[in-house]
Amino acid sequence: MTYTKLDKKYAKPVVSLVFFSVFLLALVNTANNLTLVSLWGVIGSIVCPLIVTVLPGSFFYYIMKE
């Protein structure tokens, strides 16, 4: 995970900011305003194709490089 390589004085605020932003989004998520459903829909539509197409190619690239 890339945030573990950050300097400690930057890592703690970044992790806290991500945690509290997800926490606030969870509080805003009501029956009328499905914020998290929309957010995860957008993230899933971007990340799932990336996992299927990019990760296998990069894996074979690193294996074949050695």
mmCIF file as Biopython writes it, N, C-alpha, C and O atoms, coordinates in Angstrom:
data_model
#
loop_
_atom_site.group_PDB
_atom_site.id
_atom_site.type_symbol
_atom_site.label_atom_id
_atom_site.label_alt_id
_atom_site.label_comp_id
_atom_site.label_asym_id
_atom_site.label_entity_id
_atom_site.label_seq_id
_atom_site.pdbx_PDB_ins_code
_atom_site.Cartn_x
_atom_site.Cartn_y
_atom_site.Cartn_z
_atom_site.occupancy
_atom_site.B_iso_or_equiv
_atom_site.auth_seq_id
_atom_site.auth_asym_id
_atom_site.pdbx_PDB_model_num
ATOM 1   N N  . MET A ? 1  ? 0.838   -1.171  0.000   1.0 0.0 1  A 1 
ATOM 2   C CA . MET A ? 1  ? 0.000   0.000   0.000   1.0 0.0 1  A 1 
ATOM 3   C C  . MET A ? 1  ? 0.888   1.241   0.000   1.0 0.0 1  A 1 
ATOM 4   O O  . MET A ? 1  ? 1.836   1.335   0.780   1.0 0.0 1  A 1 
ATOM 5   N N  . THR A ? 2  ? 0.583   2.163   -0.854  1.0 0.0 2  A 1 
ATOM 6   C CA . THR A ? 2  ? 1.474   3.298   -1.044  1.0 0.0 2  A 1 
ATOM 7   C C  . THR A ? 2  ? 1.480   4.257   0.133   1.0 0.0 2  A 1 
ATOM 8   O O  . THR A ? 2  ? 2.492   4.913   0.380   1.0 0.0 2  A 1 
ATOM 9   N N  . TYR A ? 3  ? 0.379   4.356   0.866   1.0 0.0 3  A 1 
ATOM 10  C CA . TYR A ? 3  ? 0.373   5.304   1.982   1.0 0.0 3  A 1 
ATOM 11  C C  . TYR A ? 3  ? 1.289   4.869   3.118   1.0 0.0 3  A 1 
ATOM 12  O O  . TYR A ? 3  ? 1.650   5.699   3.952   1.0 0.0 3  A 1 
ATOM 13  N N  . THR A ? 4  ? 1.678   3.596   3.179   1.0 0.0 4  A 1 
ATOM 14  C CA . THR A ? 4  ? 2.591   3.157   4.224   1.0 0.0 4  A 1 
ATOM 15  C C  . THR A ? 4  ? 4.010   3.644   3.971   1.0 0.0 4  A 1 
ATOM 16  O O  . THR A ? 4  ? 4.833   3.647   4.886   1.0 0.0 4  A 1 
ATOM 17  N N  . LYS A ? 5  ? 4.308   4.057   2.740   1.0 0.0 5  A 1 
ATOM 18  C CA . LYS A ? 5  ? 5.633   4.575   2.421   1.0 0.0 5  A 1 
ATOM 19  C C  . LYS A ? 5  ? 5.731   6.075   2.652   1.0 0.0 5  A 1 
ATOM 20  O O  . LYS A ? 5  ? 6.804   6.659   2.498   1.0 0.0 5  A 1 
ATOM 21  N N  . LEU A ? 6  ? 4.623   6.700   3.020   1.0 0.0 6  A 1 
ATOM 22  C CA . LEU A ? 6  ? 4.645   8.135   3.308   1.0 0.0 6  A 1 
ATOM 23  C C  . LEU A ? 6  ? 5.378   8.406   4.617   1.0 0.0 6  A 1 
ATOM 24  O O  . LEU A ? 6  ? 5.481   7.539   5.484   1.0 0.0 6  A 1 
ATOM 25  N N  . ASP A ? 7  ? 5.875   9.609   4.736   1.0 0.0 7  A 1 
ATOM 26  C CA . ASP A ? 7  ? 6.467   10.046  5.991   1.0 0.0 7  A 1 
ATOM 27  C C  . ASP A ? 7  ? 5.375   10.054  7.059   1.0 0.0 7  A 1 
ATOM 28  O O  . ASP A ? 7  ? 4.219   10.356  6.759   1.0 0.0 7  A 1 
ATOM 29  N N  . LYS A ? 8  ? 5.725   9.731   8.283   1.0 0.0 8  A 1 
ATOM 30  C CA . LYS A ? 8  ? 4.732   9.592   9.355   1.0 0.0 8  A 1 
ATOM 31  C C  . LYS A ? 8  ? 3.932   10.875  9.587   1.0 0.0 8  A 1 
ATOM 32  O O  . LYS A ? 8  ? 2.755   10.809  9.941   1.0 0.0 8  A 1 
ATOM 33  N N  . LYS A ? 9  ? 4.548   12.028  9.396   1.0 0.0 9  A 1 
ATOM 34  C CA . LYS A ? 9  ? 3.806   13.265  9.646   1.0 0.0 9  A 1 
ATOM 35  C C  . LYS A ? 9  ? 2.765   13.528  8.560   1.0 0.0 9  A 1 
ATOM 36  O O  . LYS A ? 9  ? 1.847   14.321  8.772   1.0 0.0 9  A 1 
ATOM 37  N N  . TYR A ? 10 ? 2.893   12.870  7.385   1.0 0.0 10 A 1 
ATOM 38  C CA . TYR A ? 10 ? 1.887   12.988  6.336   1.0 0.0 10 A 1 
ATOM 39  C C  . TYR A ? 10 ? 0.913   11.814  6.347   1.0 0.0 10 A 1 
ATOM 40  O O  . TYR A ? 10 ? -0.250  11.972  5.975   1.0 0.0 10 A 1 
ATOM 41  N N  . ALA A ? 11 ? 1.373   10.650  6.765   1.0 0.0 11 A 1 
ATOM 42  C CA . ALA A ? 11 ? 0.548   9.447   6.703   1.0 0.0 11 A 1 
ATOM 43  C C  . ALA A ? 11 ? -0.649  9.528   7.642   1.0 0.0 11 A 1 
ATOM 44  O O  . ALA A ? 11 ? -1.762  9.177   7.250   1.0 0.0 11 A 1 
ATOM 45  N N  . LYS A ? 12 ? -0.439  9.985   8.876   1.0 0.0 12 A 1 
ATOM 46  C CA . LYS A ? 12 ? -1.540  10.055  9.833   1.0 0.0 12 A 1 
ATOM 47  C C  . LYS A ? 12 ? -2.655  10.984  9.375   1.0 0.0 12 A 1 
ATOM 48  O O  . LYS A ? 12 ? -3.819  10.591  9.434   1.0 0.0 12 A 1 
ATOM 49  N N  . PRO A ? 13 ? -2.353  12.207  8.918   1.0 0.0 13 A 1 
ATOM 50  C CA . PRO A ? 13 ? -3.456  13.057  8.438   1.0 0.0 13 A 1 
ATOM 51  C C  . PRO A ? 13 ? -4.165  12.500  7.202   1.0 0.0 13 A 1 
ATOM 52  O O  . PRO A ? 13 ? -5.379  12.652  7.071   1.0 0.0 13 A 1 
ATOM 53  N N  . VAL A ? 14 ? -3.423  11.858  6.296   1.0 0.0 14 A 1 
ATOM 54  C CA . VAL A ? 14 ? -4.046  11.306  5.095   1.0 0.0 14 A 1 
ATOM 55  C C  . VAL A ? 14 ? -4.998  10.177  5.465   1.0 0.0 14 A 1 
ATOM 56  O O  . VAL A ? 14 ? -6.127  10.134  4.975   1.0 0.0 14 A 1 
ATOM 57  N N  . VAL A ? 15 ? -4.559  9.268   6.318   1.0 0.0 15 A 1 
ATOM 58  C CA . VAL A ? 15 ? -5.405  8.155   6.732   1.0 0.0 15 A 1 
ATOM 59  C C  . VAL A ? 15 ? -6.622  8.678   7.489   1.0 0.0 15 A 1 
ATOM 60  O O  . VAL A ? 15 ? -7.735  8.196   7.279   1.0 0.0 15 A 1 
ATOM 61  N N  . SER A ? 16 ? -6.423  9.655   8.363   1.0 0.0 16 A 1 
ATOM 62  C CA . SER A ? 16 ? -7.544  10.231  9.107   1.0 0.0 16 A 1 
ATOM 63  C C  . SER A ? 16 ? -8.535  10.929  8.182   1.0 0.0 16 A 1 
ATOM 64  O O  . SER A ? 16 ? -9.746  10.812  8.368   1.0 0.0 16 A 1 
ATOM 65  N N  . LEU A ? 17 ? -8.030  11.649  7.194   1.0 0.0 17 A 1 
ATOM 66  C CA . LEU A ? 17 ? -8.902  12.340  6.247   1.0 0.0 17 A 1 
ATOM 67  C C  . LEU A ? 17 ? -9.741  11.357  5.438   1.0 0.0 17 A 1 
ATOM 68  O O  . LEU A ? 17 ? -10.935 11.581  5.241   1.0 0.0 17 A 1 
ATOM 69  N N  . VAL A ? 18 ? -9.139  10.288  4.976   1.0 0.0 18 A 1 
ATOM 70  C CA . VAL A ? 18 ? -9.883  9.279   4.211   1.0 0.0 18 A 1 
ATOM 71  C C  . VAL A ? 18 ? -10.935 8.613   5.098   1.0 0.0 18 A 1 
ATOM 72  O O  . VAL A ? 18 ? -12.072 8.408   4.672   1.0 0.0 18 A 1 
ATOM 73  N N  . PHE A ? 19 ? -10.554 8.277   6.327   1.0 0.0 19 A 1 
ATOM 74  C CA . PHE A ? 19 ? -11.499 7.629   7.238   1.0 0.0 19 A 1 
ATOM 75  C C  . PHE A ? 19 ? -12.687 8.536   7.534   1.0 0.0 19 A 1 
ATOM 76  O O  . PHE A ? 19 ? -13.833 8.092   7.461   1.0 0.0 19 A 1 
ATOM 77  N N  . PHE A ? 20 ? -12.433 9.795   7.866   1.0 0.0 20 A 1 
ATOM 78  C CA . PHE A ? 20 ? -13.531 10.689  8.231   1.0 0.0 20 A 1 
ATOM 79  C C  . PHE A ? 20 ? -14.384 11.082  7.021   1.0 0.0 20 A 1 
ATOM 80  O O  . PHE A ? 20 ? -15.576 11.347  7.174   1.0 0.0 20 A 1 
ATOM 81  N N  . SER A ? 21 ? -13.801 11.124  5.836   1.0 0.0 21 A 1 
ATOM 82  C CA . SER A ? 21 ? -14.617 11.414  4.660   1.0 0.0 21 A 1 
ATOM 83  C C  . SER A ? 21 ? -15.570 10.252  4.363   1.0 0.0 21 A 1 
ATOM 84  O O  . SER A ? 21 ? -16.727 10.478  4.009   1.0 0.0 21 A 1 
ATOM 85  N N  . VAL A ? 22 ? -15.091 9.006   4.504   1.0 0.0 22 A 1 
ATOM 86  C CA . VAL A ? 22 ? -15.975 7.853   4.326   1.0 0.0 22 A 1 
ATOM 87  C C  . VAL A ? 22 ? -17.029 7.819   5.421   1.0 0.0 22 A 1 
ATOM 88  O O  . VAL A ? 22 ? -18.182 7.473   5.163   1.0 0.0 22 A 1 
ATOM 89  N N  . PHE A ? 23 ? -16.647 8.172   6.633   1.0 0.0 23 A 1 
ATOM 90  C CA . PHE A ? 23 ? -17.587 8.219   7.759   1.0 0.0 23 A 1 
ATOM 91  C C  . PHE A ? 23 ? -18.680 9.253   7.504   1.0 0.0 23 A 1 
ATOM 92  O O  . PHE A ? 23 ? -19.856 8.977   7.741   1.0 0.0 23 A 1 
ATOM 93  N N  . LEU A ? 24 ? -18.306 10.438  7.024   1.0 0.0 24 A 1 
ATOM 94  C CA . LEU A ? 24 ? -19.301 11.476  6.738   1.0 0.0 24 A 1 
ATOM 95  C C  . LEU A ? 24 ? -20.206 11.066  5.580   1.0 0.0 24 A 1 
ATOM 96  O O  . LEU A ? 24 ? -21.406 11.341  5.607   1.0 0.0 24 A 1 
ATOM 97  N N  . LEU A ? 25 ? -19.648 10.418  4.571   1.0 0.0 25 A 1 
ATOM 98  C CA . LEU A ? 25 ? -20.490 9.916   3.489   1.0 0.0 25 A 1 
ATOM 99  C C  . LEU A ? 25 ? -21.491 8.885   3.992   1.0 0.0 25 A 1 
ATOM 100 O O  . LEU A ? 25 ? -22.626 8.837   3.517   1.0 0.0 25 A 1 
ATOM 101 N N  . ALA A ? 26 ? -21.082 8.066   4.943   1.0 0.0 26 A 1 
ATOM 102 C CA . ALA A ? 26 ? -21.996 7.078   5.508   1.0 0.0 26 A 1 
ATOM 103 C C  . ALA A ? 26 ? -23.117 7.760   6.285   1.0 0.0 26 A 1 
ATOM 104 O O  . ALA A ? 26 ? -24.240 7.257   6.297   1.0 0.0 26 A 1 
ATOM 105 N N  . LEU A ? 27 ? -22.843 8.885   6.931   1.0 0.0 27 A 1 
ATOM 106 C CA . LEU A ? 27 ? -23.885 9.609   7.653   1.0 0.0 27 A 1 
ATOM 107 C C  . LEU A ? 27 ? -24.857 10.287  6.696   1.0 0.0 27 A 1 
ATOM 108 O O  . LEU A ? 27 ? -26.042 10.417  7.005   1.0 0.0 27 A 1 
ATOM 109 N N  . VAL A ? 28 ? -24.367 10.720  5.538   1.0 0.0 28 A 1 
ATOM 110 C CA . VAL A ? 28 ? -25.211 11.403  4.560   1.0 0.0 28 A 1 
ATOM 111 C C  . VAL A ? 28 ? -26.092 10.404  3.811   1.0 0.0 28 A 1 
ATOM 112 O O  . VAL A ? 28 ? -27.115 10.782  3.241   1.0 0.0 28 A 1 
ATOM 113 N N  . ASN A ? 29 ? -25.703 9.153   3.812   1.0 0.0 29 A 1 
ATOM 114 C CA . ASN A ? 29 ? -26.413 8.113   3.069   1.0 0.0 29 A 1 
ATOM 115 C C  . ASN A ? 29 ? -27.754 7.820   3.737   1.0 0.0 29 A 1 
ATOM 116 O O  . ASN A ? 29 ? -27.803 7.095   4.731   1.0 0.0 29 A 1 
ATOM 117 N N  . THR A ? 30 ? -28.834 8.374   3.203   1.0 0.0 30 A 1 
ATOM 118 C CA . THR A ? 30 ? -30.178 8.150   3.736   1.0 0.0 30 A 1 
ATOM 119 C C  . THR A ? 30 ? -31.008 7.419   2.686   1.0 0.0 30 A 1 
ATOM 120 O O  . THR A ? 30 ? -30.527 7.141   1.587   1.0 0.0 30 A 1 
ATOM 121 N N  . ALA A ? 31 ? -32.234 7.116   3.026   1.0 0.0 31 A 1 
ATOM 122 C CA . ALA A ? 31 ? -33.104 6.396   2.087   1.0 0.0 31 A 1 
ATOM 123 C C  . ALA A ? 31 ? -33.416 7.246   0.858   1.0 0.0 31 A 1 
ATOM 124 O O  . ALA A ? 31 ? -33.557 6.718   -0.245  1.0 0.0 31 A 1 
ATOM 125 N N  . ASN A ? 32 ? -33.523 8.555   1.046   1.0 0.0 32 A 1 
ATOM 126 C CA . ASN A ? 32 ? -33.828 9.439   -0.078  1.0 0.0 32 A 1 
ATOM 127 C C  . ASN A ? 32 ? -32.585 9.835   -0.862  1.0 0.0 32 A 1 
ATOM 128 O O  . ASN A ? 32 ? -32.673 10.136  -2.053  1.0 0.0 32 A 1 
ATOM 129 N N  . ASN A ? 33 ? -31.445 9.837   -0.214  1.0 0.0 33 A 1 
ATOM 130 C CA . ASN A ? 33 ? -30.208 10.312  -0.831  1.0 0.0 33 A 1 
ATOM 131 C C  . ASN A ? 33 ? -29.162 9.204   -0.746  1.0 0.0 33 A 1 
ATOM 132 O O  . ASN A ? 33 ? -28.372 9.169   0.197   1.0 0.0 33 A 1 
ATOM 133 N N  . LEU A ? 34 ? -29.152 8.318   -1.706  1.0 0.0 34 A 1 
ATOM 134 C CA . LEU A ? 34 ? -28.235 7.182   -1.677  1.0 0.0 34 A 1 
ATOM 135 C C  . LEU A ? 34 ? -26.873 7.590   -2.240  1.0 0.0 34 A 1 
ATOM 136 O O  . LEU A ? 34 ? -26.525 7.261   -3.374  1.0 0.0 34 A 1 
ATOM 137 N N  . THR A ? 35 ? -26.116 8.315   -1.418  1.0 0.0 35 A 1 
ATOM 138 C CA . THR A ? 35 ? -24.826 8.840   -1.846  1.0 0.0 35 A 1 
ATOM 139 C C  . THR A ? 35 ? -23.821 7.726   -2.074  1.0 0.0 35 A 1 
ATOM 140 O O  . THR A ? 35 ? -23.121 7.710   -3.086  1.0 0.0 35 A 1 
ATOM 141 N N  . LEU A ? 36 ? -23.752 6.802   -1.140  1.0 0.0 36 A 1 
ATOM 142 C CA . LEU A ? 36 ? -22.748 5.744   -1.246  1.0 0.0 36 A 1 
ATOM 143 C C  . LEU A ? 36 ? -23.039 4.792   -2.403  1.0 0.0 36 A 1 
ATOM 144 O O  . LEU A ? 36 ? -22.113 4.265   -3.019  1.0 0.0 36 A 1 
ATOM 145 N N  . VAL A ? 37 ? -24.303 4.572   -2.697  1.0 0.0 37 A 1 
ATOM 146 C CA . VAL A ? 37 ? -24.646 3.695   -3.816  1.0 0.0 37 A 1 
ATOM 147 C C  . VAL A ? 37 ? -24.133 4.301   -5.118  1.0 0.0 37 A 1 
ATOM 148 O O  . VAL A ? 37 ? -23.562 3.599   -5.952  1.0 0.0 37 A 1 
ATOM 149 N N  . SER A ? 38 ? -24.335 5.590   -5.289  1.0 0.0 38 A 1 
ATOM 150 C CA . SER A ? 38 ? -23.842 6.266   -6.499  1.0 0.0 38 A 1 
ATOM 151 C C  . SER A ? 38 ? -22.324 6.264   -6.541  1.0 0.0 38 A 1 
ATOM 152 O O  . SER A ? 38 ? -21.729 6.017   -7.590  1.0 0.0 38 A 1 
ATOM 153 N N  . LEU A ? 39 ? -21.695 6.539   -5.403  1.0 0.0 39 A 1 
ATOM 154 C CA . LEU A ? 39 ? -20.241 6.592   -5.336  1.0 0.0 39 A 1 
ATOM 155 C C  . LEU A ? 39 ? -19.629 5.233   -5.666  1.0 0.0 39 A 1 
ATOM 156 O O  . LEU A ? 39 ? -18.694 5.151   -6.463  1.0 0.0 39 A 1 
ATOM 157 N N  . TRP A ? 40 ? -20.148 4.172   -5.061  1.0 0.0 40 A 1 
ATOM 158 C CA . TRP A ? 40 ? -19.603 2.849   -5.331  1.0 0.0 40 A 1 
ATOM 159 C C  . TRP A ? 40 ? -19.912 2.398   -6.750  1.0 0.0 40 A 1 
ATOM 160 O O  . TRP A ? 40 ? -19.155 1.614   -7.322  1.0 0.0 40 A 1 
ATOM 161 N N  . GLY A ? 41 ? -21.009 2.876   -7.331  1.0 0.0 41 A 1 
ATOM 162 C CA . GLY A ? 41 ? -21.291 2.575   -8.733  1.0 0.0 41 A 1 
ATOM 163 C C  . GLY A ? 41 ? -20.241 3.166   -9.655  1.0 0.0 41 A 1 
ATOM 164 O O  . GLY A ? 41 ? -19.781 2.503   -10.584 1.0 0.0 41 A 1 
ATOM 165 N N  . VAL A ? 42 ? -19.862 4.406   -9.402  1.0 0.0 42 A 1 
ATOM 166 C CA . VAL A ? 42 ? -18.838 5.060   -10.212 1.0 0.0 42 A 1 
ATOM 167 C C  . VAL A ? 42 ? -17.483 4.397   -9.997  1.0 0.0 42 A 1 
ATOM 168 O O  . VAL A ? 42 ? -16.764 4.125   -10.959 1.0 0.0 42 A 1 
ATOM 169 N N  . ILE A ? 43 ? -17.136 4.139   -8.750  1.0 0.0 43 A 1 
ATOM 170 C CA . ILE A ? 43 ? -15.852 3.508   -8.451  1.0 0.0 43 A 1 
ATOM 171 C C  . ILE A ? 43 ? -15.797 2.101   -9.053  1.0 0.0 43 A 1 
ATOM 172 O O  . ILE A ? 43 ? -14.783 1.709   -9.631  1.0 0.0 43 A 1 
ATOM 173 N N  . GLY A ? 44 ? -16.881 1.352   -8.918  1.0 0.0 44 A 1 
ATOM 174 C CA . GLY A ? 44 ? -16.901 -0.006  -9.464  1.0 0.0 44 A 1 
ATOM 175 C C  . GLY A ? 44 ? -16.805 -0.035  -10.975 1.0 0.0 44 A 1 
ATOM 176 O O  . GLY A ? 44 ? -16.194 -0.940  -11.543 1.0 0.0 44 A 1 
ATOM 177 N N  . SER A ? 45 ? -17.410 0.956   -11.637 1.0 0.0 45 A 1 
ATOM 178 C CA . SER A ? 45 ? -17.346 0.967   -13.095 1.0 0.0 45 A 1 
ATOM 179 C C  . SER A ? 45 ? -15.965 1.329   -13.607 1.0 0.0 45 A 1 
ATOM 180 O O  . SER A ? 45 ? -15.643 1.048   -14.762 1.0 0.0 45 A 1 
ATOM 181 N N  . ILE A ? 46 ? -15.150 1.943   -12.779 1.0 0.0 46 A 1 
ATOM 182 C CA . ILE A ? 46 ? -13.783 2.281   -13.180 1.0 0.0 46 A 1 
ATOM 183 C C  . ILE A ? 46 ? -12.802 1.198   -12.735 1.0 0.0 46 A 1 
ATOM 184 O O  . ILE A ? 46 ? -11.929 0.797   -13.504 1.0 0.0 46 A 1 
ATOM 185 N N  . VAL A ? 47 ? -12.943 0.725   -11.502 1.0 0.0 47 A 1 
ATOM 186 C CA . VAL A ? 47 ? -11.957 -0.186  -10.914 1.0 0.0 47 A 1 
ATOM 187 C C  . VAL A ? 47 ? -12.089 -1.613  -11.453 1.0 0.0 47 A 1 
ATOM 188 O O  . VAL A ? 47 ? -11.075 -2.269  -11.693 1.0 0.0 47 A 1 
ATOM 189 N N  . CYS A ? 48 ? -13.299 -2.102  -11.646 1.0 0.0 48 A 1 
ATOM 190 C CA . CYS A ? 48 ? -13.467 -3.481  -12.113 1.0 0.0 48 A 1 
ATOM 191 C C  . CYS A ? 48 ? -12.823 -3.719  -13.474 1.0 0.0 48 A 1 
ATOM 192 O O  . CYS A ? 48 ? -12.103 -4.706  -13.624 1.0 0.0 48 A 1 
ATOM 193 N N  . PRO A ? 49 ? -13.046 -2.858  -14.484 1.0 0.0 49 A 1 
ATOM 194 C CA . PRO A ? 49 ? -12.326 -3.079  -15.744 1.0 0.0 49 A 1 
ATOM 195 C C  . PRO A ? 49 ? -10.815 -2.951  -15.599 1.0 0.0 49 A 1 
ATOM 196 O O  . PRO A ? 49 ? -10.064 -3.639  -16.291 1.0 0.0 49 A 1 
ATOM 197 N N  . LEU A ? 50 ? -10.365 -2.074  -14.704 1.0 0.0 50 A 1 
ATOM 198 C CA . LEU A ? 50 ? -8.930  -1.950  -14.475 1.0 0.0 50 A 1 
ATOM 199 C C  . LEU A ? 50 ? -8.350  -3.242  -13.923 1.0 0.0 50 A 1 
ATOM 200 O O  . LEU A ? 50 ? -7.279  -3.679  -14.346 1.0 0.0 50 A 1 
ATOM 201 N N  . ILE A ? 51 ? -9.057  -3.856  -12.979 1.0 0.0 51 A 1 
ATOM 202 C CA . ILE A ? 51 ? -8.581  -5.103  -12.385 1.0 0.0 51 A 1 
ATOM 203 C C  . ILE A ? 51 ? -8.518  -6.200  -13.444 1.0 0.0 51 A 1 
ATOM 204 O O  . ILE A ? 51 ? -7.581  -6.998  -13.465 1.0 0.0 51 A 1 
ATOM 205 N N  . VAL A ? 52 ? -9.512  -6.235  -14.315 1.0 0.0 52 A 1 
ATOM 206 C CA . VAL A ? 52 ? -9.585  -7.295  -15.313 1.0 0.0 52 A 1 
ATOM 207 C C  . VAL A ? 52 ? -8.550  -7.104  -16.420 1.0 0.0 52 A 1 
ATOM 208 O O  . VAL A ? 52 ? -8.014  -8.089  -16.928 1.0 0.0 52 A 1 
ATOM 209 N N  . THR A ? 53 ? -8.260  -5.866  -16.804 1.0 0.0 53 A 1 
ATOM 210 C CA . THR A ? 53 ? -7.385  -5.640  -17.958 1.0 0.0 53 A 1 
ATOM 211 C C  . THR A ? 53 ? -5.955  -5.275  -17.587 1.0 0.0 53 A 1 
ATOM 212 O O  . THR A ? 53 ? -5.018  -5.774  -18.210 1.0 0.0 53 A 1 
ATOM 213 N N  . VAL A ? 54 ? -5.766  -4.434  -16.606 1.0 0.0 54 A 1 
ATOM 214 C CA . VAL A ? 54 ? -4.433  -3.902  -16.314 1.0 0.0 54 A 1 
ATOM 215 C C  . VAL A ? 54 ? -3.617  -4.841  -15.442 1.0 0.0 54 A 1 
ATOM 216 O O  . VAL A ? 54 ? -2.444  -5.078  -15.732 1.0 0.0 54 A 1 
ATOM 217 N N  . LEU A ? 55 ? -4.200  -5.375  -14.390 1.0 0.0 55 A 1 
ATOM 218 C CA . LEU A ? 55 ? -3.430  -6.187  -13.445 1.0 0.0 55 A 1 
ATOM 219 C C  . LEU A ? 55 ? -2.842  -7.457  -14.070 1.0 0.0 55 A 1 
ATOM 220 O O  . LEU A ? 55 ? -1.669  -7.739  -13.828 1.0 0.0 55 A 1 
ATOM 221 N N  . PRO A ? 56 ? -3.585  -8.233  -14.856 1.0 0.0 56 A 1 
ATOM 222 C CA . PRO A ? 56 ? -2.945  -9.405  -15.464 1.0 0.0 56 A 1 
ATOM 223 C C  . PRO A ? 56 ? -1.794  -9.034  -16.396 1.0 0.0 56 A 1 
ATOM 224 O O  . PRO A ? 56 ? -0.761  -9.704  -16.414 1.0 0.0 56 A 1 
ATOM 225 N N  . GLY A ? 57 ? -1.974  -7.972  -17.164 1.0 0.0 57 A 1 
ATOM 226 C CA . GLY A ? 57 ? -0.903  -7.553  -18.066 1.0 0.0 57 A 1 
ATOM 227 C C  . GLY A ? 57 ? 0.339   -7.110  -17.325 1.0 0.0 57 A 1 
ATOM 228 O O  . GLY A ? 57 ? 1.456   -7.456  -17.709 1.0 0.0 57 A 1 
ATOM 229 N N  . SER A ? 58 ? 0.146   -6.338  -16.255 1.0 0.0 58 A 1 
ATOM 230 C CA . SER A ? 58 ? 1.314   -5.893  -15.492 1.0 0.0 58 A 1 
ATOM 231 C C  . SER A ? 58 ? 1.975   -7.054  -14.762 1.0 0.0 58 A 1 
ATOM 232 O O  . SER A ? 58 ? 3.195   -7.069  -14.600 1.0 0.0 58 A 1 
ATOM 233 N N  . PHE A ? 59 ? 1.181   -8.029  -14.318 1.0 0.0 59 A 1 
ATOM 234 C CA . PHE A ? 59 ? 1.736   -9.211  -13.667 1.0 0.0 59 A 1 
ATOM 235 C C  . PHE A ? 59 ? 2.642   -9.975  -14.636 1.0 0.0 59 A 1 
ATOM 236 O O  . PHE A ? 59 ? 3.768   -10.329 -14.285 1.0 0.0 59 A 1 
ATOM 237 N N  . PHE A ? 60 ? 2.153   -10.230 -15.852 1.0 0.0 60 A 1 
ATOM 238 C CA . PHE A ? 60 ? 2.959   -10.958 -16.832 1.0 0.0 60 A 1 
ATOM 239 C C  . PHE A ? 60 ? 4.155   -10.142 -17.284 1.0 0.0 60 A 1 
ATOM 240 O O  . PHE A ? 60 ? 5.198   -10.708 -17.612 1.0 0.0 60 A 1 
ATOM 241 N N  . TYR A ? 61 ? 4.024   -8.823  -17.307 1.0 0.0 61 A 1 
ATOM 242 C CA . TYR A ? 61 ? 5.160   -7.974  -17.663 1.0 0.0 61 A 1 
ATOM 243 C C  . TYR A ? 61 ? 6.290   -8.140  -16.646 1.0 0.0 61 A 1 
ATOM 244 O O  . TYR A ? 61 ? 7.452   -8.290  -17.025 1.0 0.0 61 A 1 
ATOM 245 N N  . TYR A ? 62 ? 5.953   -8.112  -15.364 1.0 0.0 62 A 1 
ATOM 246 C CA . TYR A ? 62 ? 6.993   -8.253  -14.341 1.0 0.0 62 A 1 
ATOM 247 C C  . TYR A ? 62 ? 7.583   -9.660  -14.339 1.0 0.0 62 A 1 
ATOM 248 O O  . TYR A ? 62 ? 8.781   -9.825  -14.109 1.0 0.0 62 A 1 
ATOM 249 N N  . ILE A ? 63 ? 6.761   -10.668 -14.591 1.0 0.0 63 A 1 
ATOM 250 C CA . ILE A ? 63 ? 7.260   -12.045 -14.624 1.0 0.0 63 A 1 
ATOM 251 C C  . ILE A ? 63 ? 8.183   -12.243 -15.832 1.0 0.0 63 A 1 
ATOM 252 O O  . ILE A ? 63 ? 9.262   -12.823 -15.704 1.0 0.0 63 A 1 
ATOM 253 N N  . MET A ? 64 ? 7.758   -11.764 -16.996 1.0 0.0 64 A 1 
ATOM 254 C CA . MET A ? 64 ? 8.553   -11.958 -18.207 1.0 0.0 64 A 1 
ATOM 255 C C  . MET A ? 64 ? 9.817   -11.095 -18.203 1.0 0.0 64 A 1 
ATOM 256 O O  . MET A ? 64 ? 10.788  -11.423 -18.886 1.0 0.0 64 A 1 
ATOM 257 N N  . LYS A ? 65 ? 9.816   -10.002 -17.445 1.0 0.0 65 A 1 
ATOM 258 C CA . LYS A ? 65 ? 10.981  -9.140  -17.379 1.0 0.0 65 A 1 
ATOM 259 C C  . LYS A ? 65 ? 12.152  -9.855  -16.705 1.0 0.0 65 A 1 
ATOM 260 O O  . LYS A ? 65 ? 13.309  -9.630  -17.060 1.0 0.0 65 A 1 
ATOM 261 N N  . GLU A ? 66 ? 11.853  -10.699 -15.753 1.0 0.0 66 A 1 
ATOM 262 C CA . GLU A ? 66 ? 12.914  -11.451 -15.064 1.0 0.0 66 A 1 
ATOM 263 C C  . GLU A ? 66 ? 13.217  -12.656 -15.884 1.0 0.0 66 A 1 
ATOM 264 O O  . GLU A ? 66 ? 14.079  -13.454 -15.515 1.0 0.0 66 A 1 
#
